[in-house]
Amino acid sequence: MLIRHSTRSNERKVTPTKPPVRIFSTSPKPTKVLFGTEDLEEKIKPNLEKRLWGKGEDGPNKSGCPPLGLESLRVKDAQLQASSYKRRGLGPHRGRLNIQSGIEDGDIYDGAWCALHEDKKQWFQVDALRATRFTGVIIQGRSSIWSWNWVETFKMQFSNDSISWKPCMNKTQEAVFEGNRDTDTPVLAIFPDSVVARFIRINPQTWFKNGTICLRAEVLGCTLPDPNSIYQWQVEERTHDKLDFRHHNYKEMRKLMRSVNEACPDITRIYSIGKSYMGLKLYVMEISDNPGKHELGEPEFRYVAGMHGNEALGRELLLNLMQYICQEYKQGNQRIVHLVKETRIHLLPSMNPDGYEMAYKKGSELAGWALGRFSYKGYDMNNNFANLNSVMWDAKELETDKSKLINHYIPIPKQYTSKDALVATETRAVINWMQSIPFVLSANLHGGELVVTYPFDMARDWAPREHTPTPDDSFFRWLATVYASTNHVMSSPDRRPCHNKDFTRQNNIVNGANWHTVPGSMNDFSYLHTNCFEVTVELSCDKFPHTSELPLEWENNRESLLVYMEQVHRGIKGVIKDRDTKAGISDAIVKVDDIDHHIRSSSEGDYWRLLNPGDYTVTVLAEGYVPVTRSCRVEYEHYPTICDFQLSKTPKQRLREILAKGEKIPKELQLRLRQLHLRKVGANNRQRTALRRVARKTP
């Protein structure tokens, strides 16, 4: 009997391309945007409700047993066996749902298990290690850009000893399940009746006529206690934190954020930075001892998740994080209390809510590798920001006067801001957010790998991959190492690679461009257009972990999330003031010797410069002021060095202000201006004399 199951349609993609733009102008002055507090009691508009949830799909099917963990790697390689395989790169250990191959076929990182022989005797086997109530399987074709291989129909077999096998029956007939019709779409097969066994086999019956037997799989099953053991089965330790561990769609996310705000109204505020294309709001949870206000000297930190809607773990981790901070603050956890009082934290759990809703409807295993990745209009927001790298590099090649070059606050090219530009609504909202708040440090949470990447993400000269460091490379490597070394899975010496790269050899960190070049990334844009340093954290091999995995994933990442936030207090900070009026000086340039990247002071005159421990010579420049240079030492302590600056106005600036007020020019200023004039005249005379001498010697 053939059992049929539905599949999903392919996702569309639009990749924006933009020519490099050459500029030599000064820094931009973006319009400040005020983000008012949101009322989460506000009802969702009926037309939006109908478009997103009107078909009665209220999320994935939550019934049945969870996955054993082939995709998440909870199932070890030793638990996977097969009747045969073509080569090591196509062995049973590669038969995991959504595993991705490398660019080339034939290496040790191919994208499926493929049988050596093409007959109905081939099988792919999973050892659950103990008695398990199996309820279904999910299968997928081979991941490859060169080969098309998938299984079209298959049977199932079960065993308790791996010797005697019983088929899966549908009443009186052996069940035959429908498999794949393409290489990517996951297909769910639910057994007519659940079966208790230890071993399970997938036995392909037919396959793509122009291909061979290849598959990727996940097994659904509930593990049972061992009745023959004299020891009570030890339940795998998850977490002691009492948080809401489940996947939250847009409606549920609003409820959770509102509950956190109601539990901790004194330290939380919810605001929106804009809307998605479909009209879903991009909500941010602000956590601070004075929410809604930038406090002088207090750094601004942000976490962003859900840029790719189907990479759902980051979204849930940020929702868990806001719950955790609220609970621990109320209980007096001094680490959390100090973090809240000394830092203004912003958590954006869903940058691409439209994409998330698409993936959420399919569920954690059936969303596949691409559904929900892109925005509703088909934009990949991972390369949708302005490509300022090319702007900077082109300027360096073309400009002969190096004093005119800029290495920070690079303006956005005009064509990028036009209405016809291929820029997602969500990307524009995030850019306005970045321009409006003086963020110091950020991380962008992704999924599908286990690695932390740091800028630059784009390789120079458009190379496919090439190590392309920033001037702050040592500090970025520190930031990446801080997260990776405190993550339980990344730091494990025994973990296996997720897909086709072994990042353990690089301590689980990598320069983004040395992995694969990404023009227009948020990391590069943040570094070149604002003061904010940002890395990307790939949180898990599984983009959309099952609900049962969420407590363990929180435990894996909790310390990493906290210790990374604490790095915002590393380096130097201070306030740049006018020596006479004591008012803060905005837009002052802070230069550190030997680091070709400057930052600027905020509108109130405070600044933060992230630096590793060491001695630094720091110079501050501001229009109309005399530059000031001083030495600043960064210690190994977990707090910044205070380096304040007081700047005096230049004589010309003082003169302009006095004349504007109609006041009398002081004698000391008149004398100073005369000295400067005589110095300039003397310099011009010396230059003319030197030129005449050169002219006489020239024949």
Order of alpha helices (4+ residues) and beta strands (2+ residues): beta-alpha-beta-beta-beta-beta-beta-beta-beta-beta-beta-beta-alpha-beta-beta-beta-alpha-alpha-beta-alpha-alpha-alpha-alpha-beta-beta-alpha-beta-alpha-alpha-beta-alpha-beta-beta-beta-beta-beta-beta-beta-beta-alpha-alpha
